[in-house]
């Protein structure tokens, strides 16, 4: 019986200690004393959480080159829509647009003005491309947005502009390319964005 009593008593002591440990600790109070005017100082400590940036954009985008249509062939690609879900405006920057392995061709990115595109040989058509991205129009973008094209050959990030909360801006791909393709091919590029608070 004594052993059972000790166990019960130990359990009560343990519960009491756990309950005491769960009580939050507050800073000690202070007492200001004196005569006439008495000043007191209270230090106020704040904790600020970072705002979550949330932006919706496509996971992938496909383009197509048809050298048989139009005078200089046709380049088609869907719009790249970017929606700002953040509570405040964000800046949208193209950090990089680079040729990537994984297709049957791995293009070398060059400047748009560097080639006479409609006269490229078979080997050069399969080697070179000038691909870029830019704002399609002013819809959704705050004033001061850039109308410049960010070409893949450009290794410096390009800020497109800012989007207010809940706004959607549209980007479009553009390209210059050769026409001498002897088979169906695939090619990949990686597009990297940077989103920052304004």
C-alpha positions as CSV (number, residue, x, y, z in Angstrom):
1,X,0.0,0.0,0.0
2,X,2.9,2.3,0.8
3,X,4.4,1.8,-2.6
4,X,1.1,2.7,-4.3
5,X,0.8,5.9,-2.2
6,X,4.3,6.9,-3.3
7,X,3.5,6.4,-6.9
8,X,0.3,8.5,-6.7
9,X,2.2,11.2,-4.8
10,X,5.0,11.2,-7.4
11,X,2.4,11.5,-10.1
12,X,0.7,14.5,-8.4
13,X,4.1,16.2,-8.0
14,X,5.0,15.6,-11.6
15,X,1.7,17.1,-12.8
16,X,2.2,20.1,-10.6
17,X,5.7,20.7,-11.9
18,X,4.5,20.4,-15.5
19,X,1.6,22.8,-14.9
20,X,4.0,25.3,-13.3
21,X,6.4,25.0,-16.3
22,X,3.6,25.7,-18.8
23,X,2.9,29.2,-17.2
24,X,4.4,31.9,-19.5
25,X,7.2,34.0,-18.1
26,X,6.6,37.8,-18.1
27,X,9.1,40.5,-17.5
28,X,9.4,41.7,-14.0
29,X,7.5,44.9,-13.0
30,X,9.4,47.9,-11.9
31,X,8.4,50.6,-9.4
32,X,9.2,54.3,-10.1
33,X,9.3,56.4,-7.0
34,X,10.1,60.0,-6.2
35,X,8.6,63.4,-5.5
36,X,7.2,65.9,-8.0
37,X,7.2,64.5,-11.4
38,X,8.3,60.8,-11.7
39,X,9.3,59.4,-15.1
40,X,8.9,55.8,-16.0
41,X,10.3,54.0,-19.0
42,X,8.8,50.9,-20.5
43,X,10.7,49.0,-23.3
44,X,8.4,47.8,-26.0
45,X,9.7,44.9,-28.0
46,X,8.1,44.2,-31.4
47,X,8.2,41.1,-33.6
48,X,7.5,41.6,-37.3
49,X,7.0,38.7,-39.7
50,X,8.1,38.9,-43.4
51,X,5.3,39.2,-46.0
52,X,4.8,36.1,-48.2
53,X,5.3,36.8,-51.9
54,X,2.9,34.8,-54.0
55,X,2.9,34.9,-57.8
56,X,1.2,32.6,-60.3
57,X,2.8,31.9,-63.6
58,X,3.0,29.0,-66.1
59,X,5.1,25.9,-65.3
60,X,6.1,25.6,-69.0
61,X,5.4,27.3,-72.3
62,X,5.8,25.7,-75.8
63,X,6.8,27.6,-79.0
64,X,6.7,26.5,-82.6
65,X,8.7,27.5,-85.6
66,X,7.2,26.8,-89.0
67,X,9.7,27.8,-91.8
68,X,7.1,27.0,-94.5
69,X,4.6,29.7,-93.8
70,X,5.0,33.4,-94.3
71,X,7.9,35.2,-95.9
72,X,10.3,34.5,-93.0
73,X,8.5,31.6,-91.5
74,X,6.3,31.9,-88.4
75,X,7.0,31.8,-84.7
76,X,4.1,31.1,-82.4
77,X,3.9,30.9,-78.6
78,X,1.2,31.4,-76.0
79,X,1.1,34.4,-73.7
80,X,3.0,34.2,-70.4
81,X,0.6,35.5,-67.8
82,X,1.9,36.6,-64.4
83,X,-0.6,37.2,-61.6
84,X,0.5,38.9,-58.3
85,X,-1.3,37.2,-55.3
86,X,0.8,39.2,-52.8
87,X,-1.0,41.8,-50.6
88,X,1.2,44.6,-52.1
89,X,2.8,45.3,-55.4
90,X,5.8,43.3,-56.6
91,X,8.5,44.0,-59.2
92,X,8.8,41.4,-62.0
93,X,12.3,40.8,-63.3
94,X,13.5,38.4,-66.0
95,X,16.7,37.0,-64.3
96,X,17.7,34.7,-67.2
97,X,16.5,33.2,-70.4
98,X,19.0,30.5,-71.5
99,X,19.2,27.7,-73.9
100,X,18.9,24.3,-72.1
101,X,19.7,20.7,-73.0
102,X,17.0,18.1,-73.3
103,X,15.8,18.6,-76.9
104,X,17.1,17.2,-80.1
105,X,18.8,20.6,-80.7
106,X,20.6,22.8,-78.2
107,X,20.6,26.2,-79.7
108,X,23.3,28.9,-79.2
109,X,21.6,32.2,-78.2
110,X,22.8,35.1,-80.2
111,X,21.9,38.7,-80.8
112,X,18.9,39.3,-83.1
113,X,21.0,41.6,-85.3
114,X,24.0,39.3,-85.6
115,X,22.7,37.0,-88.4
116,X,21.0,37.3,-91.8
117,X,18.3,34.8,-90.6
118,X,16.7,34.0,-93.9
119,X,20.0,33.0,-95.5
120,X,21.4,30.7,-92.7
121,X,22.6,27.3,-93.8
122,X,21.3,24.0,-92.5
123,X,24.1,23.7,-89.9
124,X,23.6,27.4,-88.7
125,X,19.8,27.1,-88.7
126,X,20.2,24.2,-86.3
127,X,22.7,26.0,-84.2
128,X,21.6,29.6,-83.7
129,X,18.5,31.4,-82.4
130,X,17.7,34.8,-81.0
131,X,14.8,34.4,-78.5
132,X,13.5,37.0,-76.3
133,X,10.6,38.0,-74.0
134,X,8.8,41.3,-73.4
135,X,5.6,42.9,-72.0
136,X,2.9,42.2,-74.5
137,X,1.0,45.5,-73.7
138,X,0.4,47.8,-70.8
139,X,-2.5,45.8,-69.3
140,X,-1.9,45.1,-65.6
141,X,1.5,46.7,-65.4
142,X,2.0,49.8,-63.4
143,X,3.2,53.0,-65.1
144,X,6.9,52.9,-65.9
145,X,7.0,49.3,-67.1
146,X,9.6,48.4,-69.7
147,X,8.8,47.8,-73.4
148,X,12.3,46.5,-74.1
149,X,12.8,42.8,-75.1
150,X,15.0,40.7,-72.9
151,X,17.0,38.6,-75.3
152,X,18.4,35.3,-74.2
153,X,21.9,36.4,-75.1
154,X,21.7,39.2,-72.6
155,X,23.1,37.9,-69.3
156,X,22.0,41.0,-67.3
157,X,18.6,40.7,-65.5
158,X,15.8,43.0,-67.0
159,X,13.1,44.4,-64.8
160,X,9.8,44.3,-66.8
161,X,7.8,46.4,-64.3
162,X,5.6,46.1,-61.2
163,X,2.2,44.5,-60.7
164,X,-0.2,45.7,-58.0
165,X,-1.9,43.2,-55.8
166,X,-4.3,41.0,-57.7
167,X,-3.1,42.4,-61.1
168,X,-2.1,40.2,-64.1
169,X,0.5,41.3,-66.6
170,X,1.2,39.5,-69.9
171,X,4.5,38.7,-71.4
172,X,5.2,37.4,-74.9
173,X,8.0,35.4,-76.5
174,X,9.6,36.6,-79.8
175,X,12.4,35.1,-81.9
176,X,14.6,35.3,-84.9
177,X,15.7,32.0,-86.4
178,X,16.9,30.2,-89.6
179,X,14.7,28.5,-92.1
180,X,16.8,25.5,-93.2
181,X,15.6,22.6,-91.2
182,X,15.7,19.1,-92.7
183,X,13.6,17.3,-90.1
184,X,11.4,17.9,-87.1
185,X,13.3,19.0,-84.0
186,X,12.8,20.1,-80.4
187,X,14.7,22.6,-78.3
188,X,14.5,23.9,-74.8
189,X,15.1,27.2,-73.0
190,X,14.9,28.0,-69.3
191,X,13.1,31.2,-68.2
192,X,13.9,32.4,-64.7
193,X,12.0,35.2,-62.9
194,X,12.8,37.2,-59.8
195,X,9.9,38.7,-57.8
196,X,10.6,41.4,-55.2
197,X,8.5,43.7,-53.1
198,X,8.3,47.2,-54.5
